[in-house]
Amino acid sequence: MTLRFSPFLLRKIKIALLKEGFRDTRFQFSKKGQIFGLVKRFSLKQLHIRGFIDGSIKAELEIWRFLIPFHLVLKPKIEPALQKLKALLRKHGLLSLS
């Protein structure tokens, strides 16, 4: 599942996420067309947000990477991640702009 925005809003979205405590991570694998990748830790889970040049945003909620081997065997949760992302974007007035 993916959220779609105007590519011109991606900078504002990234800034809003950084204000919420997300940070760049050197451990995230960049996918084709990805222009940013941010992560924020919530207890034993991490929320990963990827922004793509076409305006799409993907989110994954997964076990904290340093709790290996769980990170490698458990599938990330997409729907809860998108719900968290939508709540953050609503807070910053960005969801209604999509």
N, C-alpha and C positions, 0 to 999 in steps of 0.2 A: 504494500500500500504506500502511496505517495501523496503528499500535498503539493499543489501546484500554485505558483505565484508568478507575477511578472518578474522577469530576471532583474529588473531595476530595483526591486524590493529586497533582494538578497543581502545587500550591504546593511540595510536597516535591520533586517532579521538577525544577521550575525552580531551586530552591535547590541541588540536587545538581549541576545543569548549570553554575550560576554558580560553584560551588566548583571545577569542572573547567576553568574559564577561559572559559566562554561569556560573551557579553555581549549586552546589548540593542543593536539597530542601528536608526538612524533611516532607513536606506536600504531596509529591507525593506517590501514592499507588504503591508499587513494584509488578510487574507482574512476573509470573513464568519464571525463566531463566534470569531475568533482572540483569545485572551486574553494570549498572550505569543509573542514571536518572538526567538530567540537565535541567535547565530552564533559560530563559532570557526574561526580560520584554521589550516590544516595545510599548510604550505609554499605551493604554488601553488593549493591548493583550500580551499574553505570548506564547513563543515558547518552547514546551516541547520536549526533545529528550531522547529516551530510547535506550540503547544498550543491546543486549542480547548475551548470551554465545555462541550461534550458529553463530554469526557474523552479525545478522540482526539488523537494526536500524529503529526505528519508530519515526515519528515526528507528532506533533499536534500543531496547532495554535488555541488558545482559548482565550476567554475574561479573563481579569485579575481576579484571584480567589477572590479578596476582593471586587469585584463589585457584590456581592451576591444580588439577587438570579439569576442574568444573567448567571453566571458560571454553575449553575445547570440545566438550561433549554435550553441553546443554545448548539448545537452540535459543536465539534471542527472541524476545517478546516484541512483536510489532504493534499490536493494537494498544496495549498500555503505554507504549512509548509515544504513539501518535496522540493519545489523550493528554499526556503530560505536555507535549509540545504545543498542542492546541490551546491548552490553558495558559501557557506562558505567552503565546502570541496574542491571545485575547487580552491578557493583562497589559500588554504594550500597545494595544489597539491595532495590531497588524493582521489579525485573522480576517477581519471584515474587509480588508483592502485587497484580498486575493481575488 
